[in-house]
Amino acid sequence: MAYYHYTAMNQTGDLLKAEGEFATVVDLFDQLQKDGLDLIQYRKNIFGRGFLSSSRMTRLQLAEFFRNLALLLKGGVPLRDALQDLISGPGQPVIRRVFSRVIKRLEEGILFSKALEAEKRHIPKILLPLVAIGEETGEMDRTLLNAAQHLEKVHEIISSTRRALTYPAFVLFAMLGALTFWMVYVLPQLLELFTSMGMKELPLATRVLIGSVNIFNSWWPVIPGFFFLLFLVFLASRKNRKLHYIWDNFWSYFPLIGVIFRSSQLAFFFEYSSLLTSGGIHIIRTLELMEESVRHQVLKEGIHNIKKEIIAGDSMSESISKLKFFEPFVLRMVKVGEQTGNMPEQFLILADYYMKKVNNLVEMMSKTLEPLIITIAGLVFLVIILGLLGPIYDLITTIQ
């Protein structure tokens, strides 16, 4: 397959610039003819789609596409025409590439759900059963709208979690960078000046500062070595399941950050559960799909155990009660859902609860950490200033 950048013109005379993969330029021409477009010019890219070209759809891009597709289907537009209308307008090249291939499969008689399944690199696997059910029930517009809302919620959960970690990480590394600069370049020269003056007794703060600088300069390679080792452990954990489990379990119970991690994962769990069960998918199949989709190894193992217990004859509430990852009130909510036969609604309530909890924790974390970090930084530099001013004050006193 070759990669082409091309310009085409529709029946109203509007120009459309796009790109895509085709076996030959003849295939490109034939496809444009089927779409009611005339090829104006093209350029073959011998390097493929290029390093800087976007090759993946974001969740929000896919959510917007599904939402627009649902709107067109609800308005009575046939699926193939709706897809063609959406990719013919201005938009992301990756969406145009993916759904051009989907349209080709539809023209070959392949079901929409199967056509999407071939694009598993771009379409989350957990959405495919929903699309299949939408085809069977004739409610594709509602199914796609639910999928769009789900993708937006998942994006919100991930964004909130990243936002919670970005600020403290940035401030921490900025502080370490400033402290390292002082300890390596500034303080050794100033302290050497004090010791060369031949002062009989340096103040306690200065002696502590000199000792700290000496220790730091002797052991400073350990600090980048530690972070490099931590990075290697992280990379190894992505490939080793047991190490991945230990890594995820460590961060799940780390002070404050662990609460955010656990809450975000539980928000994922209940959001997936609500989406799939409300679409008519059996709870066992729902758990199987989640087990395949979830990356957090502690939650993945929990889902596997819940599925195993339900297959053995236990209720979901009984299965959840055996796992410490779930809070006690979750057990009560699930049990009520089992008794009333309204599990999807209970799952949705729990998903919304944990999403709000993550957002509140992120806001609280930023408000709490900012004064704490400033206080710690102030104390560190107060010791440095006292250590520097003490000898100067003693020297001035001696001269007077």
C-alpha positions as CSV (number, residue, x, y, z in Angstrom):
1,M,0.0,0.0,0.0
2,A,1.3,3.5,-0.9
3,Y,0.4,6.7,0.9
4,Y,-1.1,9.6,-1.2
5,H,-1.8,13.2,-0.5
6,Y,-4.5,14.4,-3.0
7,T,-6.9,17.1,-3.9
8,A,-10.4,16.3,-5.1
9,M,-13.4,18.3,-6.2
10,N,-17.0,17.6,-5.4
11,Q,-20.1,18.2,-7.5
12,T,-20.6,21.7,-6.2
13,G,-17.0,22.7,-7.1
14,D,-15.6,22.7,-3.6
15,L,-12.0,21.4,-3.2
16,L,-11.1,18.8,-0.7
17,K,-7.6,18.0,0.5
18,A,-7.1,14.6,2.0
19,E,-4.6,11.7,2.3
20,G,-4.8,8.0,2.5
21,E,-3.4,4.6,1.7
22,F,-4.1,3.0,-1.7
23,A,-2.6,0.1,-3.6
24,T,-2.2,2.3,-6.8
25,V,-3.3,5.7,-8.0
26,V,-6.0,3.8,-10.0
27,D,-7.5,2.6,-6.8
28,L,-7.4,6.2,-5.5
29,F,-9.1,7.4,-8.7
30,D,-11.8,4.6,-8.5
31,Q,-12.5,5.3,-4.8
32,L,-13.0,9.0,-5.5
33,Q,-15.3,8.2,-8.4
34,K,-17.5,6.1,-6.1
35,D,-17.6,9.0,-3.6
36,G,-18.7,11.4,-6.4
37,L,-15.4,13.2,-6.4
38,D,-13.0,14.2,-9.2
39,L,-9.2,13.8,-8.7
40,I,-7.5,17.1,-9.3
41,Q,-3.9,16.4,-8.2
42,Y,-2.1,13.9,-6.1
43,R,1.4,13.3,-4.6
44,K,2.8,10.0,-3.5
45,N,4.7,10.0,-0.2
46,I,7.5,7.5,-0.5
47,F,8.1,7.7,3.2
48,G,4.6,6.7,4.2
49,R,2.4,8.8,6.4
50,G,5.5,10.4,8.0
51,F,6.9,10.7,11.5
52,L,5.1,13.9,12.4
53,S,1.7,12.9,10.9
54,S,-1.0,12.0,13.4
55,S,-1.5,8.2,13.3
56,R,-3.9,7.7,16.2
57,M,-7.3,9.0,16.9
58,T,-7.9,10.7,20.3
59,R,-10.9,9.7,22.4
60,L,-12.4,13.1,21.9
61,Q,-12.0,12.9,18.1
62,L,-13.7,9.5,18.0
63,A,-16.4,10.7,20.5
64,E,-17.2,13.7,18.3
65,F,-17.3,11.5,15.2
66,F,-19.7,9.0,16.8
67,R,-21.9,11.8,18.1
68,N,-22.2,13.4,14.7
69,L,-22.8,9.9,13.1
70,A,-25.6,9.2,15.6
71,L,-27.2,12.6,14.8
72,L,-27.2,11.8,11.0
73,L,-28.6,8.3,11.6
74,K,-31.3,9.6,13.8
75,G,-32.2,12.0,11.0
76,G,-32.7,9.1,8.6
77,V,-29.5,9.3,6.7
78,P,-28.2,5.8,5.5
79,L,-25.1,4.6,7.4
80,R,-22.8,4.6,4.3
81,D,-23.9,8.1,3.2
82,A,-23.6,9.4,6.8
83,L,-20.0,8.1,7.0
84,Q,-19.1,9.6,3.6
85,D,-20.6,13.0,4.6
86,L,-18.5,13.1,7.8
87,I,-15.2,12.2,6.2
88,S,-15.8,14.5,3.2
89,G,-15.7,17.7,5.3
90,P,-12.7,19.3,7.0
91,G,-11.3,17.2,9.8
92,Q,-8.6,15.0,11.0
93,P,-6.7,13.0,8.3
94,V,-6.6,9.9,10.6
95,I,-10.4,9.9,10.9
96,R,-10.6,10.1,7.1
97,R,-8.2,7.3,6.6
98,V,-9.9,4.9,9.1
99,F,-13.5,5.5,8.1
100,S,-12.6,5.4,4.3
101,R,-11.5,1.8,5.0
102,V,-14.7,1.2,7.0
103,I,-16.8,2.4,4.0
104,K,-14.9,0.1,1.6
105,R,-15.8,-2.8,3.9
106,L,-19.5,-1.8,4.0
107,E,-19.6,-1.7,0.2
108,E,-18.2,-5.3,0.2
109,G,-21.2,-6.3,2.4
110,I,-19.4,-6.5,5.7
111,L,-21.4,-5.5,8.8
112,F,-20.5,-2.2,10.4
113,S,-19.5,-3.8,13.7
114,K,-17.1,-6.2,11.8
115,A,-15.8,-3.3,9.7
116,L,-14.9,-1.4,12.9
117,E,-13.4,-4.5,14.4
118,A,-10.8,-4.5,11.7
119,E,-9.7,-1.1,12.9
120,K,-9.0,-2.3,16.5
121,R,-5.9,-0.1,16.6
122,H,-8.2,3.0,16.6
123,I,-11.6,1.7,17.9
124,P,-11.7,0.5,21.5
125,K,-12.6,-3.1,21.6
126,I,-15.0,-2.6,24.4
127,L,-17.3,-0.6,22.1
128,L,-17.6,-3.3,19.4
129,P,-20.3,-5.5,21.2
130,L,-22.4,-2.3,21.6
131,V,-22.3,-1.6,17.9
132,A,-23.3,-5.2,17.2
133,I,-26.3,-4.9,19.5
134,G,-27.2,-1.6,17.9
135,E,-27.3,-3.4,14.5
136,E,-29.5,-6.2,15.9
137,T,-31.9,-3.9,17.7
138,G,-32.0,-1.1,15.0
139,E,-31.0,1.5,17.6
140,M,-27.6,2.3,16.2
141,D,-28.1,6.0,16.8
142,R,-28.6,5.5,20.5
143,T,-25.8,3.1,20.8
144,L,-23.3,5.4,19.1
145,L,-24.5,8.3,21.3
146,N,-23.8,6.2,24.4
147,A,-20.4,5.3,23.0
148,A,-19.6,9.0,22.5
149,Q,-20.6,9.9,26.0
150,H,-18.6,7.0,27.4
151,L,-15.4,8.1,25.5
152,E,-15.9,11.6,26.8
153,K,-16.2,10.4,30.4
154,V,-13.1,8.2,30.0
155,H,-11.2,11.2,28.7
156,E,-12.3,13.2,31.7
157,I,-11.1,10.5,34.1
158,I,-7.7,10.3,32.5
159,S,-7.3,14.0,32.2
160,S,-8.1,14.5,35.9
161,T,-5.7,11.8,37.0
162,R,-2.9,13.3,34.8
163,R,-3.7,16.8,36.1
164,A,-3.3,15.6,39.7
165,L,0.2,14.2,39.0
166,T,1.6,16.9,36.7
167,Y,1.7,19.9,39.1
168,P,3.4,18.2,42.0
169,A,5.8,16.4,39.7
170,F,6.8,19.6,38.0
171,V,7.2,21.5,41.2
172,L,9.2,18.7,42.8
173,F,11.7,18.5,39.9
174,A,12.0,22.3,39.7
175,M,12.9,22.3,43.4
176,L,15.4,19.5,43.0
177,G,16.9,21.2,40.0
178,A,17.4,24.5,41.9
179,L,18.7,22.8,45.0
180,T,21.1,20.7,42.9
181,F,22.4,23.9,41.2
182,W,23.1,25.5,44.6
183,M,24.6,22.4,46.2
184,V,27.0,21.7,43.2
185,Y,28.0,25.2,41.9
186,V,27.1,28.0,44.3
187,L,27.5,26.8,47.8
188,P,30.9,25.0,47.5
189,Q,32.6,28.2,46.3
190,L,31.0,30.3,49.0
191,L,31.8,27.8,51.8
192,E,35.4,27.4,50.5
193,L,35.8,31.1,50.9
194,F,34.6,30.9,54.5
195,T,36.9,28.1,55.4
196,S,39.9,29.9,53.8
197,M,39.4,32.9,56.1
198,G,40.7,30.8,58.9
199,M,37.7,31.4,61.2
200,K,38.2,29.4,64.4
201,E,34.6,28.3,64.8
202,L,31.9,28.4,62.2
203,P,28.2,28.7,63.3
204,L,26.2,25.5,63.6
205,A,24.1,26.3,60.6
206,T,27.2,26.8,58.5
207,R,28.7,23.5,59.7
208,V,25.5,21.7,58.9
209,L,25.5,23.3,55.5
210,I,29.1,22.3,54.8
211,G,28.4,18.7,55.8
212,S,25.4,18.6,53.6
213,V,27.3,20.0,50.6
214,N,30.1,17.5,51.1
215,I,27.7,14.5,51.4
216,F,25.7,15.7,48.4
217,N,28.8,16.2,46.2
218,S,30.1,12.7,47.3
219,W,26.8,10.9,46.6
220,W,25.1,13.0,43.9
221,P,25.4,10.4,41.2
222,V,23.1,8.2,43.3
223,I,20.2,10.6,42.7
224,P,20.0,10.4,38.8
225,G,20.9,6.7,39.2
226,F,17.9,6.2,41.4
227,F,15.5,7.9,39.0
228,F,17.1,6.0,36.0
229,L,16.6,2.7,37.9
230,L,13.0,3.7,38.7
231,F,12.5,4.4,35.0
232,L,13.9,1.0,34.1
233,V,11.6,-0.7,36.6
234,F,8.7,1.1,35.0
235,L,9.6,-0.1,31.6
236,A,10.1,-3.6,32.8
237,S,6.8,-3.6,34.6
238,R,5.0,-3.0,31.2
239,K,6.3,-6.3,29.9
240,N,6.3,-8.4,33.1
241,R,2.9,-9.1,34.5
242,K,4.0,-9.8,38.1
243,L,6.2,-6.7,38.2
244,H,3.4,-4.7,36.6
245,Y,1.0,-5.9,39.4
246,I,3.6,-4.9,42.1
247,W,4.1,-1.4,40.5
248,D,0.3,-0.8,40.2
249,N,-0.3,-2.1,43.7
250,F,2.4,0.2,45.2
251,W,1.0,3.4,43.6
252,S,-2.6,2.3,44.4
253,Y,-1.8,2.6,48.1
254,F,0.7,5.5,48.0
255,P,-0.4,8.4,50.3
256,L,-2.9,10.7,48.6
257,I,-1.9,9.7,45.1
258,G,-3.1,6.2,45.8
259,V,-6.6,7.4,46.6
260,I,-6.7,9.2,43.2
261,F,-5.4,6.1,41.4
262,R,-7.9,3.8,43.0
263,S,-10.8,6.2,42.5
264,S,-10.0,6.7,38.8
265,Q,-9.8,2.9,38.3
266,L,-13.1,2.4,40.0
267,A,-14.6,5.2,37.9
268,F,-13.4,3.2,34.8
269,F,-14.8,0.0,36.2
270,F,-18.3,1.3,36.9
271,E,-18.4,3.4,33.7
272,Y,-17.6,0.3,31.6
273,S,-20.1,-1.7,33.6
274,S,-22.9,0.8,33.1
275,L,-22.2,1.3,29.4
276,L,-22.1,-2.5,28.6
277,T,-25.0,-3.7,30.8
278,S,-27.3,-0.9,29.7
279,G,-26.6,-2.0,26.2
280,G,-27.9,-5.4,27.0
281,I,-24.6,-7.3,27.3
282,H,-24.6,-10.1,30.0
283,I,-22.6,-9.4,33.1
284,I,-20.1,-12.3,32.4
285,R,-19.4,-10.9,28.9
286,T,-19.1,-7.4,30.4
287,L,-16.5,-8.6,32.8
288,E,-14.6,-10.5,30.1
289,L,-14.5,-7.3,28.0
290,M,-13.3,-5.2,30.9
291,E,-10.6,-7.7,31.8
292,E,-9.3,-7.4,28.3
293,S,-9.5,-3.6,28.2
294,V,-8.3,-2.6,31.7
295,R,-4.5,-2.1,32.1
296,H,-4.4,-1.7,35.9
297,Q,-3.2,-5.1,37.0
298,V,-4.7,-5.0,40.5
299,L,-8.2,-4.1,39.1
300,K,-7.7,-6.6,36.2
301,E,-7.1,-9.4,38.8
302,G,-10.1,-8.2,40.8
303,I,-12.3,-8.4,37.6
304,H,-11.0,-11.9,36.9
305,N,-11.9,-13.0,40.4
306,I,-15.4,-11.4,40.3
307,K,-16.1,-13.2,37.0
308,K,-14.8,-16.5,38.4
309,E,-17.0,-16.2,41.5
310,I,-20.1,-15.3,39.5
311,I,-19.6,-18.3,37.2
312,A,-19.3,-20.4,40.4
313,G,-22.8,-19.2,41.5
314,D,-22.1,-16.2,43.7
315,S,-23.9,-12.8,43.1
316,M,-21.9,-9.8,42.0
317,S,-22.2,-8.2,45.4
318,E,-20.9,-11.3,47.1
319,S,-18.0,-11.4,44.7
320,I,-17.1,-7.7,45.3
321,S,-17.3,-8.2,49.1
322,K,-14.2,-10.5,48.9
323,L,-12.0,-7.8,47.4
324,K,-10.4,-5.0,49.4
325,F,-10.1,-2.8,46.3
326,F,-13.8,-1.9,46.6
327,E,-15.2,0.2,49.4
328,P,-18.0,-1.2,51.7
329,F,-20.7,1.2,50.4
330,V,-20.1,-0.1,46.9
331,L,-21.2,-3.5,48.1
332,R,-24.5,-2.0,49.4
333,M,-25.1,-0.1,46.1
334,V,-24.5,-3.2,44.0
335,K,-26.8,-5.3,46.3
336,V,-29.6,-2.8,45.9
337,G,-29.1,-3.0,42.1
338,E,-29.4,-6.8,42.2
339,Q,-32.6,-6.6,44.3
340,T,-34.3,-4.0,42.1
341,G,-33.0,-5.4,38.8
342,N,-31.6,-2.0,37.9
343,M,-27.8,-2.7,37.9
344,P,-26.9,-0.3,35.0
345,E,-28.3,2.7,36.9
346,Q,-26.4,1.7,40.1
347,F,-23.2,1.4,38.1
348,L,-23.8,4.8,36.5
349,I,-24.4,6.3,40.0
350,L,-21.1,4.8,41.2
351,A,-19.2,5.9,38.1
352,D,-20.4,9.5,38.6
353,Y,-19.5,9.4,42.3
354,Y,-15.9,8.3,41.6
355,M,-15.5,10.8,38.8
356,K,-16.6,13.6,41.1
357,K,-14.3,12.2,43.8
358,V,-11.3,12.2,41.4
359,N,-12.0,15.9,40.5
360,N,-12.4,16.9,44.1
361,L,-9.2,15.1,45.1
362,V,-7.3,16.8,42.2
363,E,-8.6,20.2,43.4
364,M,-7.8,19.5,47.0
365,M,-4.3,18.2,46.1
366,S,-3.4,21.3,44.2
367,K,-4.6,23.5,47.1
368,T,-2.8,21.4,49.8
369,L,0.5,20.7,48.0
370,E,1.2,24.2,46.9
371,P,1.6,25.8,50.4
372,L,3.3,22.6,51.6
373,I,5.9,22.6,48.9
374,I,6.4,26.4,49.3
375,T,6.9,25.8,53.1
376,I,9.4,23.0,52.6
377,A,11.3,25.1,50.0
378,G,11.3,28.1,52.3
379,L,12.8,26.0,55.2
380,V,15.5,24.6,53.0
381,F,16.6,28.0,51.7
382,L,16.3,29.5,55.2
383,V,18.9,27.0,56.4
384,I,21.1,27.9,53.4
385,I,20.7,31.7,54.1
386,L,21.5,31.2,57.8
387,G,24.5,29.1,56.9
388,L,25.8,31.9,54.6
389,L,24.9,34.9,56.7
390,G,26.3,33.5,60.0
391,P,30.0,33.6,59.1
392,I,29.5,37.0,57.4
393,Y,27.9,38.4,60.6
394,D,30.7,37.0,62.8
395,L,33.4,38.4,60.4
396,I,31.8,41.9,60.6
397,T,31.6,41.7,64.4
398,T,35.3,40.7,64.6
399,I,36.4,43.6,62.4
400,Q,34.4,46.1,64.5
